[in-house]
Amino acid sequence: MVKVVSVHSFRGGTGKSNTTANLAASVARQGKRVGIVDTDIQSPGIHVLFGFDESRMDLALNDYLWGRCSVEEAAYDVSHVLEGAGTSQSAIYLIPSSLKAGEIARVLREGYDVGLLNDGFQGLIQQLNLDYLFIDTHPGLNEETLLSITISDVLLLIMRPDRQDFQGTAVTVDIARRLEVPKMLLLVNKALSSFDFDALKSEVEATYNAPVAAILPLTEEMIQLGSSDIFSLRFPEHPLTQIYIGIANLLLS
């Protein structure tokens, strides 16, 4: 059974793309075939984490949405990032969004048929024989976000220990419940080491009446990496990597 995981945040800057890439890599290492779709068409970027050069991006999600290609033609095999860390069955495919200014401007000006996204997701699952599909969403709430939430088996909501994030996340949690998402997990990112993590987890769970998958600490190594690589693969023994693995195990269960 294929599992669709949407990774979302109400506000930008929460580390959503980093989290998506690290969880996808952690799941793939367990011998799974994983797809990642960057649906943040207005401000794409997850491809950077995979060392994906824009000059090699002949086709992107935008091309599928404009009818220029099939969705699987915009999928790139980036399994090389695992570098022996996975198994013979492990695979990661990335469907990026275009960084071309004209393509982004067209989306902002004309929009697109959101229904095509659902068709594309299903096509990817079938054509690439995926076990997991991760959707890296656009922050906030729009039609694309609502579709992603609706079709998700798991919704992973990322927030920072910030009062603005607390308010926005409350809105998203309410909508997810109305849409009857089968499983919702909260993830608090960029927590300072001086925080009481247990108390923070209890506060968030009590606030939203939803489980917290983990509290991710703000780490110097992550900042220094600057989205130039996938943290859990660069630092396999780091405590933060062990947290990513723990969240991946929740998704695998």
N, C-alpha and C positions, 0 to 999 in steps of 0.2 A: 504494500500500500504506500503510495507516494504521500509525502508530508509537505505541505506548503507552509512556510514560515515567513511572516511579514515582520520586518524590523522597522519600528516607527518611533518618532518622537514629535512632540507638539511644537518644539522650537528647534532651530538649527544649533549647531555647535555642541551637540551632546555626545559626539563620537559614534554616531549611528553607522557610518560606512566602515569605520575601523572594527566595530563590533560585528557587523555582518561578515566581513572578510575573515576575521579570526574564528568565528563560529563555523562558517562554511568550511574552512580549512580543517578545523578540529573534527567535524563530522566526516569529511572526506577521508581523513586519516584512518577512520574505522572501516574502510573498505566500501564506502558509499559513493554513488554517482550523484554529484551535486551541481545544480545550476544556480547562478546568481543573475538577477535582472536588476539593472540600475534604472528604476523608474523615476528618479529625481531628474527629469528631463530639463528642468529649468536651471539646475546647478549640478551637473554630473561630476563624478570624481572618483568613484570606487576603483576604476581601472588603474589609477595611479598606484594603489597598494600592490597590484600584481605586476608592477613594472611594465605596464602596457603602454607602448609608445603610440601617441595619437597618429603618427604618420602611417602606422600599420593598420589603422582602423578604417578599412575600406567600406565596411557597412556597420550600421549601428541600429539600435532600437528604433530610432527616428525613421530609418529607411523602411522598416517593416510597417510602421504606422502610416507612412505615406504611400504604401503599396508598391515599393520599389523592389522588394525581395521577400522571401519567406522568412519566418522568424528564426528558423534554425540556421539560415545563411548568415545571420548577424551574431551567431554564437561562436566564441573563440575558445579553443581548448587551452586552458592555462594550468593544466595538471603539473607542468614542470616545476611549479613553485613548491610542490611537496618534496621534491628532491630525495626520494627514497623514504620519506617519512610515512607514506601510506602503504597500501597493499597493491597487489596486481589489479584489484577491482576498483581502486580509488580513481576518481576523476573529478575535475572541476571545470565547468564551462561558464564563461562570462559573457553576458549580453550587455555591452556598454551603451550609454547614450552619447550622442554626438557633442563634441566641444566646439563645433563650428558656430560662430556668432550668428550666421544666417539661419541655421537650423533652430537655435534657441529662440531667436527672434520670431521665427514662424510659429513655434509652439505658443509663445506668449501672445502673438497677434491672432492666430486662427484657432488655437486649441487642437484637439484631435478626437477621434472616435474612441472613447474609453473602452467601449465594448470590444474593440480589437485586442486590447490588452489581455482580456480573459481568454480569447481565442488563441492568442500567442502563448500564454502560459500553458494551456492545455497542449498546444502543438509541441512546445519544447519538451514537456514531460514525456510525450509519446515518442517523438523523433530521437531524443537523446537518451531515452530509457532511464530517466532520473529516479533516484530514490528520494531526494530532497530538492525543493526549489525555494531559494531564499529571495525575497523581494526587498530591495533597499528602497524605501519609499521617500517621497518628498515630504519635508516637515510640514506640520500643520494639518488642516483638514480641507480636502477638496474631493472632486469626483473620483480621481484616481486612487486616493487614499481609501475612500469608502469601499471601492471595488476590492482593493487589496485586503482590507480587513474582512470583507464579506466572504471571500473565498479561502481565507486562511484556516489551517488546522491549528496553528499556534500564532498568537500575536505577542510579540516581544516589544514592550514599551520601555524606551530608554529615557531616563530623566536625570538631571543633576540635582544635588541637594541645594536647590535654589527655589525661592518662593514663587517666582514666575513659572518655573517648571511645574511646581506643585499644582498651581491653578490650571494650567493648560492640560496637564496629564489627567486631571479630574474630568475634564470635558471629554477627552478621548476614551477614558475608561467607561464613562456613561454611554457613549455611542457604541462602543464595542459590545457592551452588555445588551443594548437594544438590538444589535445585529446578531446576537447569539453566537459569538465566537466560541468554538469548542474549548479552547484553552488560552488563557491570558497570563503572561508572566511579566513582572516588573523588574527592571534592572536599573540600579542607581549607579551612575558613572561619575568619575572624577571626584571622588570623595577624598578629602584631605586625611592624611595619616593620623592627625590629632583627633579626628572624630571617633565617637564611640559607635562602632559599626553595628553592634547588636542593638543598641538603642535606636539607631537610625532605621535599621530594618524593621523593628517593631513599630516605629512611628509610621513608616510608609505603608506597611501591611494594614495597620489599623485605619489609616486615612482612606485607603481605597478598597479595603476588604478583598484584597487580592494578594497572592503569594509573590514574594520577592525572590527572584532566582539567585541574585548575588548583589553584593556591594563591590564595585570595582574601584580600587584606590587610584588616585592620581599619581603616576609614577614618572620619575625623571627620564627613564629609558624610553618610555612611550613618547614623551615630548621631544627628546633628542632624535628619535627615529623619524619624526616629521612626516608620517604617512608614506615613507619611501619603501616600506616593506611590511610584511605581515608579522606582527609582533610575536605571535605564538610559534611561528616557524623560525624566526631569528633568535628568540630566547626560549628554547623548549623547556628549560629547567626553572624559569622565573616563576615566582609565586602567582603573578598575574596570569601567566599561561595556564597554571593549574586551575585557576578560577574559570577561565574560558573552557577548559576541558570538562569541568563540572557542569557548566551550563549546557555544553554539547551533549553530555550524558543525559540531562533532563530531556533534551529534544529527541534523543535516540530511544528513550524509554517509552 
